[in-house]
């Protein structure tokens, strides 16, 4: 049975854990600096950066963007230990709801 994932907004003290998660999920690239991506997302007023936790363990993330015309999703990640339980889908539904709310 899947455990309940708590979704909350990212905070700066979670950077190391989020970047480690992205590495585990194969999302980091040598030519792309994830720290800079986090700084850029934190300055974006038209989107959200959410994380998922189970039992206080950071195990998922999603960056949601909206540039006035279309929405975007970046760094959608679920720790492989929790893969296949529907947590990614839950985060995508959160993104859809946010993007529908802004048009």
N, C-alpha and C positions, 0 to 999 in steps of 0.2 A: 504494500500500500504506500502511495506517495505521501510524503510529509508536506505540510502546508508551508509554502514559500512566502516570506514576508517581503514585500516590495517597498522600497523607500528611495528617496533621492540620494544620489552620490554625495559624499562629503570628502574634502581633500585628504583627510587622514586615511582614506581607503585606497589611495593611489597605488601603493605597492601591491596590495592584494588584488586589485583589479588588473593591473599589468601582468601579474603572475598568472591570473586566470586566463587572460588573453593568450599568453604564451602556451599554457596547457591546451588551449583550444586551437592553436595554430593560426591565430589572427595577427600576430606581430610580423613585421617585415623589416629587413635590415635598412631599407631606404625610408622607413616611416618611423617617426619618433612618437611613441604613445604618450609621453609626458606632454608634448606640444598639443596633441589631439585633445587631451584632457583640459588643458588650459583654454584652448579654443572653444570647446564645448561649454565650459563654465562661463564664458563670456557671451554665449549665445542666448539671447533673451527669448527666442522663438522655438525653443525645444526643451528637452529634458534629458537628463542622464540618470537612469535608474539602475539600482542594483537589487538583486534578490538574495535573501539569506534564509538558511534553514538552521535552526538551533544556533543562531548568532554566527554561522559560518557563511562568508560571502561566497556564493556559488553561481551567480548569474549576473549579467549586465546587458544593458541596451542603451544606445545613444539615439535619441529621436530628434530629428531636425525638421524645420519648416522654413523655407526661404521666401514665402509669400506666394508661391505658385504650386509647389509640390512638396510632399513629405519625403523624408529619408530615414533609413535605419542603418546604423553603423554599430560595430562592436557588439552584435548580438552573440552572447556567449553563455553556455551552460557547462559547468564543470562536467567532464566525461563521466565522473562517478554518478552524476544525477541524470545522465542522458536517457532519453526515451520515456521520461515520466510526464512529458507535457509542459515542462516549465518554460521552454522557449515559446511555445504557443501562447502561454499566459502573458509573457512579456510583449509579444506581437499584438495581442488584443489590447493591452495597455497603450501601445503606440497608436493603434487604430483609433481608440477612443480619444486620445489627445489630438490627433490630427483632424478627426471629424469635428472636434470642438472648436478648432481654429479655422475651419472651412476648407 
